Every structure is written in C-alpha cells, then in structure tokens.
Amino acid sequence: MSLGEFAQEWADRPFILTQPVRAWRAYMQWSTDYLLEAYGNTDFRAEAVDWSLKDYWDYMENNQDESPLYLFDHSFVEKMDLKVGNQDGGHYSIPECFEEDLFDVLDNQRPDRRWLIIGPNRSVYVSEDQSEVTSPLSITEWLLEFHAEARQTPGCMEGICKEGEVLHVPSGWWHLVVNLEPSIAITQNFVPRAHLANALAFLKDKPEQVSGFKNDVTDPYALFVNKLGQKHPDLLEEGLAKVETLQANKKRKWAAVVKADEEEGFGFGFGDGDDEEVP
C-alpha cells in the first residue's frame, strides 16, 4: 500500500498488512535464543516493574496467571541499540503507507511513539486511546460477558493478526488485543495529515490526558503548533480550520440535544410512578 492510497482510502479504517514485516531483520533473526543471548540481562518494563529479559522469559514460560503480565517498553530501541530504517543493519522499518508522521517536526521533543510488546498466551493489551480505557477483570469474564455483545455492536471489527503481519488501528478506535500464543510485537504511533485536526484538538482540549512527553515540555499543544507552523504552515492552517469545524459540529449536536430535552422534558422519580418533570 502506498502513502497516497493510505491517505485517500485507508487512514480511518482498520486493516492488516501481510507483507512488509517479512523483510525485516527482526522477523528473520529474533528467535528466543537470539534475544536471550543478546539481551538476556537487559531490563525492560513489564507493566509496573522492570525485569531482565531472562527473568521475564522465565515468568512467561512458567506462569499460570489467568491474565499474565506483558512486557511493554518504550525505550527498547535505545536499550537494544537497534537501527531503525531500510539502511544496512536496520532491524525494522516503517511500512511506506505509515511513513508520514507530523510529530517528526518535534524532533527530540516528541512524545513516546514506539513500544516493544512481549507476552504469553492469554496476556491482554487494552488501548489507551484518549485515556478512555476499559479493562476486564479477567479474560474469562471478558470472553463470557462482553465478547458476544461486542461482536453485535455496530462497527465492531474482529480479526487475527498473524506472524509477520501489521495491524493498523486508526486513532480513536478503542481496541483490545488477546495473545493467542506467546508473541513478540513492535507497535508505533504516528500522526498522518488525515488525523492532524484530531491530534490538534486532543492536545488543546484534553491536556490532562496527554502523556509521553518529557517533563520539560509544559505545553505540548503550543509546542506542536509552533514547530508545525515553522515547517508546514499550510498544513497547520488547514488543520486549525478543521478543528474549528469539528468544534462547531459538536456545539450544534449538543444544542440539538438540549433543545430536545427542553421540548420533551426530563423526568426522574423514586419508583412511585409520580415523576417530577424538570424542564
């Protein structure tokens, strides 16, 4: 898939790429033996704790937890001294369709963007898109209580991402991943121009939910607007105009809801059938 095809047809749709990963050095080289020999004593973040890869691998192979811990580390490139890109020695590269990332204007001030994820079967990763996170109490509960209901929800999509494939999840799509077998994955965030307005609105309107920036970045929205304006002023102008349109649409929808409530009245009561109407 080309960058143009992604921008025109696929930026807002989930899909699975089946080819690019198979050319990665990581895909061909990262066996269990290789990783343990090269990085066995390297510490990685496994949810709330730091474990050496060797210790985590021992846990992964021997645990009986219903919802096992998964390794989720945002500094793996630096810790493993990896080369990223198509140059000689590169361990992995970004598929062509995902190469445009407007957060690149932030250079070394950009937020965390890539993570190494390792987990045994049954481990669960729940998205944190816009900090709207719902985590099941257990895999069993989710499968028994929520899976069937989720499948019946309009717009719900379900698929299996196999070895050597890439799953694209558009921003704003809540998602949950259950490992069907022990898995190693790399995940990365990016801001294509198709989602620039949403990124700007999120940074501006939900600063308390913005994470991943270094402590010296106190106003991510202002920083992004400044840097983007310097390098891509036309894109910034277009993005800010779309933000205004999005906000205007939200206000119109809210006004329609309020008007409907005023016309129909809103009732509440205490179970005696004598509801008091609140205009």
N, C-alpha and C positions, 0 to 999 in steps of 0.2 A: 504494500500500500504506500502510495506517495504522500508527501506532505500536503499537496493540493487536494488529493482525494479525501484525506482525513479532515481537512478544514472545511470542505464543502459538504461532505455527506456523513461523516462518522464521529465528529467531535462530541456530539451529545448522545451517542449510542454505545452501549457496552458491546464488546466483541472480543474474539480471541484470534491472535496471530499465531500461525503454526510453523513459520519458517525461521525468522531471524536468529533465535537463540541457538539453533543447531550449528551455527558458525562460530559461536563464542568459544574462546579458550576455556572459560569456566565450565561450560557444558561438557567439554571433552575431557577436562582434567580434574574437576573437583570430585574425586571419589572420596569415600570415607578415609581410606588410608592416606591419601594425599593431604587432606585437610588436617588430620590429626598429626601427621608428621611435620607439616609446615607451620601450623598454628595451634597445636595442642595446648601450649602454655599461655596463649594469648587470652586475655579476659574480654568477655563480651557481656552485654546487658541482656539478662533473661528476666523480662518484666521488671521487677523492683530490685533485683540483686545482680551482682557481677560474678560470673563464673568463668573459669578457664574453659576453653572449648572441650578439653578432655573430660573435665568434671561434668559439663553439661551433657556430653555424649553418653557418659555412663548413666546419668539420670534418664536420658531419653530412651535408652535401650532397656532399662530395668524397672521403670516406674509402672505402677498400676493405678495411677490417678485417673479419675473419671474425666477431668479436664486438665490435662498436663500443661505445665509451663512451656512457653515457647520463647526462643531467643529472638530478640528484636533490637538490633543495634544500628544506630545512625552514624557511627564513626568507623564502620568496618573497612572502608576504602583506605583510610589513614592507618588503622591498626594492622591491616594486612599488606600495606604498601602496594596497593593494586594500581595498575594502569587502566584507565577507562577510555575507550575510544577504539577507532579502527586501526590505529598505528600498530607497528610491530610490538608484540608483547602485551597488547591490550587484553584484559581478562573478559571484559564485556563492553558492549557499545549500545548506544541508544538507537532503536529502530528509526528509520528515516521519517516515518509519519509522526514521531514524537519529538523531533529534533528542535522544533521551535519552542523556546521557553523564555517568556518575557521576564521572568525573575533573574535571568542571566545579567540584566543591567545592574543588579545589586552586587555582583561580583562576590567578594568575600563577606559581604554583609547579608547575604541571602539566608533565609531560614533553612533548617534541616530539610533535606529533599530525598535522601535515599537511605534504605534500610536493608540489612541482611536479616532474613527470617528463616529460622530453622525450628522444626517442631516434629514431634512424633505423631502417629495417627491419633485422632481424637482431639488434638490441640485446636484451639479456636482463636481466630483473629477477628475482632469486631472493629469496623471502621470508626474513625473519629471525625468524619466529615462534619464541619461546622459544630463540633462538640456535641452533636446530637447522638449520643451513644446509648444503646440498649443492650445489655449483656445478659444472656440467660443464666439462671442459677446453675444449670448443668446441661451437658449435651443431651442427656436422656430427656430432661424436661423440655428442651427446645424441640427435639425431634417429635416428642409425643404431643406437645401442646401447641406449638407455633408453626412447625414446618408445613403441615397441611393447610393451615389458614393462610400462611404467606403465599403458597402456591396459587391460592384462589384470589389473591389481591390483584386488581387490575394493574398492569405494568410490571408485575414481579417477573424476574427472569432467573433461571437456574441453569447452571452448566458445570461441566467438569473441565478444568484446565489441566492438561496432561504434561508429562515431562517434555521440556523443550518448547513450551508454548508461553505466550504472553497474554494476560487478560487486561483489557482496558476498561477501567471503571470511571465514567465521567464524574466531574466534581458535583457534589450534591446528591449523589446516589448512595444511600445507606447500603452497606453490604456486610456480609458475614462469610467467612471462609472456614470450612472444616477440613482439616487434613485427613484424607482417606488412608494415607500411608505416610511413613516418615518422609519429610520434604525439606528441601533447601530452595529458597527463593530470594530474588532481589526485587524490591519494589521501589518506585521512584515517582515523586510528584513533579508536575510541571504546569506552567500557565501558558496555554496557547492563546492566540489572539481571539479565538472564538469564545473564550471564557474570561477575557480581560475585564469586562464590566462586572461580572460576578466577583472576581478577585478584588477589584477596587471597592465594591460595595461592602464586601465582607471585612476588609481591612479598616474601612471607615466606620461602619455601623456596629461592628462587634469586636472592638479592640480587646475586650476581656477574654475573648475566645481565641485570639491569635496566639500561637505558640511556635517554638522552634527558632526564634531569633535570639541572637546573643544579647546579653544583659545591657550592652551599651547602646542598643537600638531601642529608644524610648517611644518612638512614633513611627511604626512600620508603614502606615499609610502615607505620611508626609515624605518619608524616605523614598518609597516606591514611585510616588508621583514626581518627585524631583528628578530621580535618576531616569525614569522613563521619558520625561519631558526633554531631557538633555539629548537622548539618543533617538527617540522615536516620537517627536512632538505630534505628528499627525495621528498616530495610534492613540496617544493619550487623549487628544481632543475627542476622537471618536469614542473611546471608552467612557469618558466622563459624560458624554451626551447620552450614551446608552444607560448609564447609571441613573441619570435624571428620568429617563423614560421608564425604567424599572420601578423607581420610587413613585412616580406618578401613577403607574398602573396599580401599585399596592394601595395607594391612597384611595383610588377610585373603588377598588374592591372593598376596602374597609368601609367607605362611605355607604356603599350599597348594602352591606351587612347591617350597619347601624340604622339605615333608613328602614330596612325590612323589620328590624326589631321594634322600631318606634311605631310602625304601622300595625304590626300584629300583636305587640305587647309581649312581655316576657313574664311568665308566671313561675312562682315557687310556692311550696306548701310543706306541710308536716305530716302528710299521709291521711288527713281527714277529708280530703276532697274539696276543701274550701281554700283554693289557691288565691293568694293576693296578687293582683296584677301590678307589675312595675312597668310604667311606660318608658 
